[in-house]
Amino acid sequence: MKLFDIQADVGPKMAVFLSSLLFIISIGTYMAVTHVRHQENPADKITPTISQMADGFSRSAFQKDRRTDEYRLLIDTVASVRRFFVGLAFVVLAVFLGVTMGVFPYIEHIFLKFMTFFDKIPALALLPILFIVFGLGETSKIALIVIGVFPTVCLDTYLRAKAVSNEQIIKGATLGASNYEIAYRIVLPQIFPQVLDTIRLNFKSIILFLIAGESLAATAGLGYRIFVVRRYLAMDIIIPYVIWMSLLAMAADFIVRYWIKKRYPWQEQK
């Protein structure tokens, strides 16, 4: 059976079909469930039809809000994307700390135990504390993202830096490289593609903490909007918003994977 054949050669057309199969099944199943529920109750709100979701998305994207005179989807997207990238910028700093910990023993002893402990703290449990310390503004939301993801990326980078063979470090020093050149021009370039993959795989965590922050204290944002309209069981808006968020995350993931592929063609992509 080819399905479990290790040496199977999947052609391009078959690859496209297999990649689409579960999406087709999921959409078909949802449409079937929707049809049955609407046959029993035409006013059902839990499983909106495709046309209802399209209408809900259209109202959010192309019709101005009567109270604010703004396009809700645009305002929410801009607010969430801004928070996402600000949080991501702080998370990238974890890469440099992780490399420094992996190369310099004194820095390792200063930060390793602290980062390991900090990584085990449930970030969402700190949300009330963040609101008390930083208020309900942007700072608390960004801090939640940083606390939730920074230690994980830092420790992953540290482990990858420690895995670089000691022979390369000795050879670099023998050829006259300084300590900083060894850390940031020998070790970091080698592990950087894998670290980018780690950051890419943490996009979901960043979005999770972003939604948590927006759901409790925000005036705009994709997570904020979902929690506002849930009061009215507006699934025709909630589901398109969830799909929109997923598409944005997929786009960010694709951009990073494409950049790794072009910049580091030897790096195997998953």
C-alpha positions as CSV (number, residue, x, y, z in Angstrom):
1,M,0.0,0.0,0.0
2,K,1.6,3.3,-1.2
3,L,0.2,5.2,1.8
4,F,2.7,3.6,4.1
5,D,5.5,3.1,1.5
6,I,8.7,4.8,2.7
7,Q,10.0,5.0,-0.9
8,A,6.7,6.3,-2.4
9,D,7.1,9.1,-5.0
10,V,4.3,11.6,-4.6
11,G,3.7,13.5,-7.9
12,P,2.9,17.2,-7.9
13,K,-0.8,16.8,-8.7
14,M,-1.2,14.1,-6.0
15,A,0.7,16.3,-3.5
16,V,-1.8,19.1,-4.1
17,F,-4.7,16.8,-3.8
18,L,-3.5,15.2,-0.6
19,S,-2.6,18.6,0.9
20,S,-6.2,19.8,0.1
21,L,-7.9,16.6,1.2
22,L,-8.4,17.4,4.9
23,F,-9.5,21.0,4.1
24,I,-12.1,19.7,1.7
25,I,-13.4,17.1,4.3
26,S,-13.5,19.7,7.0
27,I,-15.4,22.2,4.9
28,G,-17.8,19.6,3.5
29,T,-18.5,18.3,7.0
30,Y,-19.3,21.8,8.3
31,M,-21.6,22.5,5.3
32,A,-23.4,19.2,5.9
33,V,-23.9,20.0,9.7
34,T,-25.0,23.5,8.9
35,H,-27.5,22.2,6.4
36,V,-29.0,19.8,8.9
37,R,-29.2,22.3,11.7
38,H,-30.8,25.0,9.5
39,Q,-33.3,22.5,8.2
40,E,-34.4,22.0,11.9
41,N,-34.0,25.6,12.9
42,P,-33.7,28.3,10.2
43,A,-32.7,30.9,12.8
44,D,-29.8,28.8,14.1
45,K,-26.9,31.1,15.1
46,I,-24.3,28.4,16.2
47,T,-23.5,27.2,12.7
48,P,-23.9,30.0,10.2
49,T,-24.0,29.2,6.5
50,I,-21.2,30.1,4.2
51,S,-23.4,33.0,2.8
52,Q,-24.1,34.3,6.3
53,M,-20.4,34.2,7.2
54,A,-19.6,36.0,3.9
55,D,-22.2,38.7,4.8
56,G,-20.7,39.0,8.3
57,F,-17.2,39.4,7.0
58,S,-18.4,41.9,4.4
59,R,-20.1,44.0,7.0
60,S,-17.0,44.0,9.2
61,A,-14.6,44.7,6.3
62,F,-16.5,47.0,4.0
63,Q,-19.2,48.8,6.0
64,K,-18.3,51.5,8.5
65,D,-19.2,51.2,12.1
66,R,-22.1,53.5,12.9
67,R,-20.6,54.6,16.2
68,T,-17.0,55.1,15.2
69,D,-17.4,55.7,11.4
70,E,-14.5,53.3,10.9
71,Y,-14.0,49.9,9.2
72,R,-14.0,47.5,12.1
73,L,-11.9,44.7,10.5
74,L,-9.3,47.2,9.3
75,I,-9.0,48.9,12.7
76,D,-8.9,45.6,14.5
77,T,-6.3,44.1,12.1
78,V,-4.0,47.1,12.4
79,A,-4.2,47.1,16.2
80,S,-3.5,43.4,16.5
81,V,-0.7,43.3,13.9
82,R,1.0,46.3,15.6
83,R,1.0,44.5,18.9
84,F,2.2,41.3,17.3
85,F,5.2,42.9,15.7
86,V,6.1,45.0,18.8
87,G,6.0,41.8,20.9
88,L,8.0,39.9,18.2
89,A,10.7,42.6,18.2
90,F,11.3,42.0,21.9
91,V,11.2,38.3,21.4
92,V,14.0,38.5,18.8
93,L,16.2,40.0,21.6
94,A,16.0,36.6,23.2
95,V,18.1,35.2,20.3
96,F,21.0,37.4,21.3
97,L,20.7,36.6,24.9
98,G,20.5,32.9,24.2
99,V,23.7,33.0,22.0
100,T,25.5,34.9,24.7
101,M,24.5,32.4,27.4
102,G,25.6,29.5,25.1
103,V,29.1,31.0,24.5
104,F,30.1,32.9,27.6
105,P,30.1,30.7,30.8
106,Y,29.7,33.6,33.2
107,I,26.6,34.9,31.4
108,E,25.3,31.3,31.3
109,H,25.5,31.0,35.1
110,I,23.9,34.4,35.6
111,F,20.8,33.8,33.4
112,L,20.3,30.0,32.8
113,K,18.6,29.1,36.1
114,F,16.5,32.3,36.1
115,M,15.3,31.8,32.5
116,T,14.5,28.1,33.2
117,F,12.4,29.1,36.2
118,F,10.8,32.0,34.3
119,D,9.9,29.7,31.4
120,K,7.8,27.6,33.8
121,I,5.7,30.5,35.0
122,P,2.2,30.4,33.3
123,A,2.2,33.7,31.6
124,L,-1.6,34.0,31.7
125,A,-1.5,33.7,35.5
126,L,0.5,36.9,35.5
127,L,-2.1,38.9,33.5
128,P,-3.8,40.4,36.6
129,I,-0.4,41.5,38.0
130,L,0.5,43.1,34.7
131,F,-2.7,45.0,34.6
132,I,-2.1,46.3,38.1
133,V,1.6,47.2,37.4
134,F,1.3,48.5,33.9
135,G,-2.4,49.5,33.7
136,L,-4.8,48.5,30.9
137,G,-2.8,50.0,28.1
138,E,-0.5,48.6,25.4
139,T,2.4,47.9,27.8
140,S,0.6,45.1,29.7
141,K,-0.4,43.3,26.4
142,I,3.2,43.5,25.0
143,A,4.6,42.4,28.4
144,L,2.3,39.3,28.3
145,I,3.6,38.3,24.9
146,V,7.2,38.8,26.0
147,I,6.9,36.9,29.2
148,G,5.1,34.1,27.5
149,V,7.5,33.6,24.6
150,F,10.9,35.2,25.4
151,P,12.2,32.5,27.8
152,T,11.3,29.7,25.4
153,V,13.1,31.3,22.4
154,C,16.0,32.2,24.7
155,L,16.5,28.7,26.0
156,D,16.1,27.1,22.6
157,T,18.8,29.4,21.2
158,Y,21.0,28.6,24.2
159,L,20.7,24.9,23.6
160,R,21.5,25.3,19.9
161,A,24.5,27.5,20.7
162,K,25.8,24.9,23.2
163,A,25.5,22.3,20.5
164,V,28.0,24.0,18.2
165,S,31.2,22.0,18.3
166,N,34.0,23.3,20.6
167,E,36.5,22.6,17.8
168,Q,34.9,25.5,15.7
169,I,35.2,27.9,18.6
170,I,38.9,26.9,19.2
171,K,39.6,27.2,15.5
172,G,38.1,30.6,15.4
173,A,40.2,31.7,18.4
174,T,43.3,30.3,16.8
175,L,42.6,32.3,13.6
176,G,42.5,35.5,15.7
177,A,38.7,35.9,16.1
178,S,37.7,37.9,19.2
179,N,35.2,36.5,21.8
180,Y,32.4,38.6,20.3
181,E,33.3,37.5,16.7
182,I,33.1,33.9,17.8
183,A,29.7,34.4,19.4
184,Y,28.1,36.5,16.7
185,R,30.0,35.7,13.5
186,I,30.6,32.0,14.0
187,V,28.0,30.6,16.3
188,L,25.0,32.8,15.6
189,P,25.0,32.5,11.8
190,Q,25.1,28.7,12.1
191,I,22.1,28.4,14.3
192,F,20.1,31.4,13.0
193,P,18.0,29.4,10.5
194,Q,16.9,26.9,13.2
195,V,16.2,29.8,15.6
196,L,14.0,31.5,13.0
197,D,12.1,28.2,12.8
198,T,11.6,28.3,16.5
199,I,10.3,31.8,16.4
200,R,8.0,30.9,13.5
201,L,6.6,28.0,15.4
202,N,5.9,30.3,18.3
203,F,3.7,32.6,16.3
204,K,0.7,30.7,17.6
205,S,1.8,31.3,21.2
206,I,2.3,35.0,20.4
207,I,-1.2,35.2,19.0
208,L,-2.6,33.3,21.9
209,F,-1.2,35.8,24.5
210,L,-2.2,38.7,22.2
211,I,-5.8,37.5,22.2
212,A,-5.8,37.0,26.0
213,G,-4.6,40.6,26.5
214,E,-7.1,42.0,24.0
215,S,-10.0,40.1,25.4
216,L,-9.7,41.7,28.8
217,A,-8.6,45.2,28.1
218,A,-8.7,46.8,24.7
219,T,-10.8,49.1,22.5
220,A,-9.7,47.5,19.2
221,G,-8.1,44.3,18.0
222,L,-9.1,41.0,16.5
223,G,-9.3,39.2,19.9
224,Y,-11.2,42.2,21.4
225,R,-13.8,42.0,18.6
226,I,-14.3,38.3,19.0
227,F,-15.0,38.6,22.7
228,V,-17.4,41.6,22.1
229,V,-19.6,39.9,19.5
230,R,-19.7,36.6,21.4
231,R,-22.2,38.2,23.7
232,Y,-24.6,38.2,20.8
233,L,-23.7,34.7,19.6
234,A,-22.6,36.4,16.4
235,M,-20.9,33.3,14.9
236,D,-21.2,34.8,11.4
237,I,-18.6,37.3,12.5
238,I,-16.6,35.2,15.0
239,I,-15.8,32.4,12.5
240,P,-14.6,34.8,9.7
241,Y,-12.5,36.6,12.3
242,V,-10.9,33.4,13.4
243,I,-10.2,32.4,9.8
244,W,-8.8,35.9,9.1
245,M,-6.4,35.6,12.1
246,S,-5.3,32.2,10.9
247,L,-4.7,33.4,7.4
248,L,-2.6,36.3,8.7
249,A,-0.6,33.9,10.8
250,M,-0.1,31.6,7.8
251,A,1.1,34.5,5.7
252,A,3.6,35.5,8.4
253,D,4.7,31.8,8.6
254,F,5.0,31.6,4.8
255,I,7.1,34.8,4.6
256,V,9.6,33.5,7.2
257,R,9.8,30.0,5.6
258,Y,10.3,31.6,2.1
259,W,13.0,33.9,3.5
260,I,14.8,30.9,5.2
261,K,14.6,28.9,1.9
262,K,16.1,31.7,-0.1
263,R,18.7,32.8,2.4
264,Y,19.6,29.4,3.7
265,P,18.8,26.9,0.9
266,W,20.5,24.1,2.7
267,Q,18.1,24.4,5.7
268,E,15.4,21.7,5.5
269,Q,11.9,23.1,5.8
270,K,9.1,21.5,7.7
